[in-house]
Amino acid sequence: METNTQPSRIAFYAPFKPLGHAQPSGDLITATGIFDFLRRQDHQVMSASTLRCRWIYWKPWLWPRLCWERQRVVRKFSSEPADLWFTYHSYYKAPDLLGPYAAKRLNIPYVIFQGIYSTKRSRRLKTRAGFYLNKAALLAADHIFTNKQVDLLNLRRLLPDDRISYVAPGLNPDEFVFDAEARAELRQQWSSADGPVIFSAAMFRPDVKTRGLKWVIRACGELYRQGEAFQLVVAGDGRERKTLQDLAAEQIPGKVRFVGKIPRSKLYRYYSAADVFVFPGIGESLGMVFLEAQACGLPVVAFDNAGVPEAVQDRKTGLLVPAHEMAPFVDAVKSLLRDRELRRQMGQAASAYVRAHHDLDRNYRELARQLLLIVKNKPSLKS
C-alpha cells in the first residue's frame, strides 16, 4: 500500500502469541514488524484480540472465552468497521479459530500471514484436532502469505497459486549495523584483546533454544580440547540458565561469558563485538538472529535445516553443516576462527546480502500492495 492510496482499517490478530507478549521470539518480532510497517503506511491497524489459541483444543476451559471473543470482535468491528482481517501465524498448535468466523460475519476479506499446512500432524492423536481446525482456517482464507519456501510448497497441496504468496523475511537493517565503538568497549570489558569471539544468543527455555545452546557449548568444548583460542559470549536468560552455566563450566572453564538478556535494540553492539555467530537453529522456522548477526557483518555457523538456508547463504555468508553432526560443526567454527580474512569476506557478504534481500520495508511493500488489491476486489470475493 503506497502512501498515495486510501488507508485501510485492518483487524490484526495473532493466535499463537499476541502482540506485546512477555516472552520474546522470532514469531513475535515478525508479527510486530508487520503491524508497525502497516501503521507506518498510514493504515489504521487494530489489535483484534489477545486470545491465545495455543493448544486450545486441549483446553476446554478456554472454549467459553473463544465463544465470547467471537461475539465481542463482531460487535466491535460492526460499530467500527474494518476493511480486512489479518491473522499472523495459524498452524496445528495454534489454529486461528477467531478470524474465519469474524471475517465471515463482518463480510470482510480474511488473510493469513504464515499459514502452515503439515499433513503429518493428522496422524497423531495429540495434533489431529489442531490439523483439521487449522486446515479449515487455511481453506477459509482469501489469501495466505508465507515467508518460508517449504511452507509455500506445502500450501500448494491445499490451495491454488493465486491464493498464496511468498514474502521474504526481513528486518530493518538500520537497526543492525556494525558499531566500531561498541566493539572496542565490549572487547575491553571481556579482556578479549585480538582473540576471536564466538557469539550466540537465545532464550534459555527448556526447548530447542536451550538444546541449541548446549550444542554450541559442547562444540566449543571440542575446540577447547583441540587447543583453539577463543572466547564464547552467550546472550539470553531463562529457566535453564544454571544448566547451561554448569555445562559451560564443565566443557570450557574460563572461556565463556553469560551476559544476560540483552534488549533487541542493543543487540547490534554485541554482534559488532564478536567475530562469528554460532547457533545451530535446530528445526528453526527461520531464526531472526541469523539475519541480525549478518546485518552487523558476522558470518554464521548453523545447521542446514528447516528455515535456516533462507536466512544464510552457505559458503557465502556463513557455513551450514548437516544437522546434528558435531564434527562438521566444529570444523566449520574452527575454519572461521583460524581465518581472519575468510571472516572478513563472509561478514561483508552477509551484511550486503541482508540489505539486498531481507530489508523489511522493501519486502513488505509487495505484501501491502496485495492487501490493497484484496480490499479493492472485495465484491468479487467468494461467498
LINVEN-V343573 format. One record per residue. SS is DSSP state (@ for helix, = for strand, . for the rest). PHI is phi in whole degrees, -180 to 180 (999 if undefined). PSI is psi in radians with two decimals (* if undefined). Layout:
SS&PHI&PSI / SS&PHI&PSI
This chain:
.&999&2.00 / .&-86&2.88 / .&-66&-0.35 / .&-94&0.18 / .&-98&2.83 / .&-70&2.14 / .&-60&2.60 / .&-111&2.77 / =&-103&2.10 / =&-121&2.18 / =&-87&2.07 / =&-111&2.29 / =&-142&2.40 / .&-125&1.70 / .&-70&-0.40 / .&-82&-0.87 / .&-146&1.84 / .&-61&2.71 / .&-57&2.44 / .&83&0.10 / .&-60&2.53 / .&-71&-0.40 / .&-95&1.93 / .&-69&2.64 / .&-167&2.91 / @&-62&-0.66 / @&-59&-0.80 / @&-65&-0.67 / @&-63&-0.77 / @&-65&-0.80 / @&-60&-0.79 / @&-65&-0.65 / @&-62&-0.76 / @&-66&-0.81 / @&-56&-0.85 / @&-68&-0.67 / @&-61&-0.84 / @&-62&-0.64 / @&-67&-0.64 / @&-65&-0.40 / .&-87&0.26 / .&73&0.30 / .&-87&2.60 / =&-90&1.75 / =&-104&2.12 / =&-118&2.31 / =&-70&2.07 / .&-79&-0.66 / .&-164&2.72 / .&-107&0.20 / .&-65&2.15 / .&-91&2.23 / .&-98&0.21 / .&-62&2.02 / .&54&0.52 / @&-63&-0.50 / @&-72&-0.21 / @&-105&0.19 / .&-128&1.32 / @&-60&-0.38 / @&-68&-0.26 / @&-92&-0.21 / @&-63&-0.70 / @&-60&-0.65 / @&-67&-0.64 / @&-59&-0.80 / @&-62&-0.73 / @&-66&-0.74 / @&-63&-0.68 / @&-58&-0.80 / @&-69&-0.67 / @&-64&-0.82 / @&-69&-0.57 / @&-65&-0.75 / @&-63&-0.79 / @&-59&-0.88 / @&-88&-0.04 / @&-78&-0.67 / @&-84&-0.45 / .&-126&1.35 / .&-56&2.43 / .&-105&2.68 / .&-92&-0.31 / =&-159&2.48 / =&-104&2.19 / =&-121&2.00 / =&-105&2.28 / =&-100&2.03 / =&74&1.74 / =&-124&2.18 / =&-153&-3.12 / .&-57&-0.60 / .&-78&-0.49 / =&-142&1.23 / .&-68&2.55 / .&-77&1.87 / .&-102&0.00 / .&-106&-0.82 / @&-59&-0.89 / @&-59&-0.72 / @&-65&-0.87 / @&-65&-0.78 / @&-63&-0.69 / @&-66&-0.78 / @&-65&-0.62 / @&-87&-0.14 / .&57&0.85 / .&-126&2.76 / =&-63&2.57 / =&-122&2.09 / =&-126&2.69 / =&-125&2.34 / =&-106&2.18 / =&70&1.01 / =&-86&2.36 / .&-123&2.30 / .&-121&2.01 / .&-135&1.81 / @&-67&-0.39 / @&-64&-0.37 / @&-71&-0.26 / @&-79&-0.18 / @&-95&-0.13 / .&-112&2.41 / @&-59&-0.73 / @&-62&-0.57 / @&-111&-0.05 / @&-61&-0.80 / @&-62&-0.73 / @&-63&-0.66 / @&-59&-0.88 / @&-72&-0.63 / @&-65&-0.72 / @&-69&-0.70 / @&-59&-0.71 / @&-62&-0.70 / @&-66&-0.74 / @&-63&-0.74 / @&-67&-0.51 / @&-77&-0.35 / .&-70&2.42 / .&-75&-0.48 / =&-158&2.55 / =&-125&2.29 / =&-108&2.50 / =&-138&2.58 / .&-110&0.34 / .&-133&2.29 / @&-64&-0.65 / @&-65&-0.63 / @&-71&-0.58 / @&-61&-0.79 / @&-62&-0.74 / @&-68&-0.67 / @&-65&-0.51 / .&-68&-0.25 / .&-78&-0.26 / .&-114&-0.61 / .&-129&2.70 / .&-72&2.76 / @&-60&-0.54 / @&-74&-0.04 / @&-113&0.20 / =&-134&2.44 / =&-140&2.53 / =&-99&2.31 / .&-127&2.04 / .&-62&2.45 / .&-65&2.72 / .&-156&3.00 / =&-145&3.07 / .&-90&1.83 / @&-60&-0.45 / @&-67&-0.32 / @&-87&-0.16 / .&-134&1.53 / .&-127&2.69 / .&-68&2.34 / .&-125&1.82 / @&-64&-0.66 / @&-66&-0.74 / @&-63&-0.68 / @&-60&-0.85 / @&-64&-0.75 / @&-64&-0.86 / @&-70&-0.69 / @&-67&-0.53 / @&-67&-0.75 / @&-61&-0.65 / .&-86&-0.07 / .&53&0.73 / .&-92&-0.24 / .&49&-2.25 / .&-98&0.06 / .&-70&2.59 / .&-68&2.48 / =&-115&2.18 / =&-93&2.29 / =&-119&2.45 / =&-142&2.63 / =&-150&2.34 / .&-173&2.78 / .&-74&2.50 / .&-86&1.02 / .&-89&2.67 / .&-78&1.10 / .&-150&-2.66 / @&-65&-0.38 / @&-64&-0.88 / @&-67&-0.67 / @&-59&-0.68 / @&-66&-0.73 / @&-68&-0.64 / @&-61&-0.69 / @&-62&-0.77 / @&-60&-0.80 / @&-64&-0.73 / @&-67&-0.65 / @&-63&-0.72 / @&-66&-0.55 / @&-61&-0.72 / @&-63&-0.75 / @&-63&-0.71 / @&-62&-0.77 / @&-70&-0.38 / .&-88&-0.02 / .&85&0.30 / .&-75&2.51 / .&-92&2.24 / .&-173&2.92 / =&-132&2.36 / =&-100&2.24 / =&-118&2.22 / =&-121&2.18 / =&-105&2.42 / .&140&3.01 / .&-161&2.91 / .&150&-2.98 / .&-63&-0.46 / .&-94&0.28 / @&-59&-0.86 / @&-63&-0.68 / @&-59&-0.78 / @&-69&-0.71 / @&-64&-0.71 / @&-64&-0.72 / @&-64&-0.72 / @&-64&-0.69 / @&-64&-0.57 / @&-77&-0.75 / @&-87&-0.72 / .&-137&1.12 / .&-58&2.24 / .&77&0.11 / .&-114&0.14 / =&-133&2.54 / =&-126&2.21 / =&-97&1.99 / =&-100&0.09 / =&82&-3.06 / .&-76&2.14 / .&-105&2.25 / .&-56&2.46 / @&-56&-0.57 / @&-68&-0.24 / @&-110&-0.06 / @&-63&-0.52 / @&-57&-0.53 / @&-64&-0.70 / @&-76&-0.68 / @&-60&-0.73 / @&-64&-0.55 / @&-82&-0.20 / .&-97&3.06 / .&-117&-0.44 / =&-153&2.47 / =&-102&2.18 / =&-126&2.07 / .&-164&2.21 / .&-67&-0.59 / .&68&0.96 / .&-64&1.99 / .&60&0.39 / .&-66&2.19 / .&-62&-0.63 / .&-153&-1.13 / .&92&1.51 / @&-62&-0.46 / @&-61&-0.53 / @&-66&-0.72 / @&-68&-0.74 / @&-60&-0.85 / @&-61&-0.78 / @&-66&-0.67 / @&-59&-0.56 / .&-87&0.08 / .&92&0.40 / .&-101&2.28 / =&-71&2.72 / =&-120&2.52 / =&-120&2.20 / =&-157&3.07 / =&-78&2.57 / .&-89&1.26 / .&-146&2.83 / .&48&-2.24 / .&-92&0.02 / @&-59&-0.76 / @&-62&-0.30 / @&-78&-0.27 / .&-107&-0.41 / .&-127&2.26 / .&-90&1.95 / =&-61&2.31 / .&69&0.07 / .&-117&-0.91 / .&-112&-0.04 / =&179&-3.04 / =&-124&2.09 / =&-106&2.33 / =&-124&2.81 / .&-56&2.42 / .&-63&2.42 / .&65&0.42 / .&-114&1.90 / @&-69&-0.78 / @&-59&-0.87 / @&-63&-0.59 / @&-65&-0.84 / @&-62&-0.75 / @&-62&-0.66 / @&-65&-0.79 / @&-63&-0.76 / @&-61&-0.71 / @&-63&-0.59 / @&-79&-0.62 / @&-63&-0.66 / @&-84&-0.33 / .&-119&1.62 / @&-61&-0.67 / @&-68&-0.68 / @&-63&-0.72 / @&-60&-0.76 / @&-64&-0.80 / @&-64&-0.82 / @&-67&-0.64 / @&-64&-0.75 / @&-65&-0.75 / @&-64&-0.64 / @&-64&-0.80 / @&-62&-0.78 / @&-65&-0.68 / @&-63&-0.81 / @&-63&-0.74 / @&-69&-0.51 / @&-83&-0.58 / @&-120&-0.26 / .&-129&0.57 / =&-78&2.01 / @&-55&-0.86 / @&-62&-0.75 / @&-64&-0.79 / @&-70&-0.58 / @&-81&-0.20 / @&-63&-0.66 / @&-69&-0.69 / @&-56&-0.84 / @&-65&-0.66 / @&-62&-0.74 / @&-70&-0.61 / @&-61&-0.71 / @&-61&-0.77 / @&-64&-0.68 / @&-63&-0.75 / @&-65&-0.76 / @&-64&-0.57 / .&-92&0.30 / @&-50&-0.74 / @&-60&-0.42 / @&-95&0.10 / .&-65&2.65 / .&-64&2.60 / .&-84&*
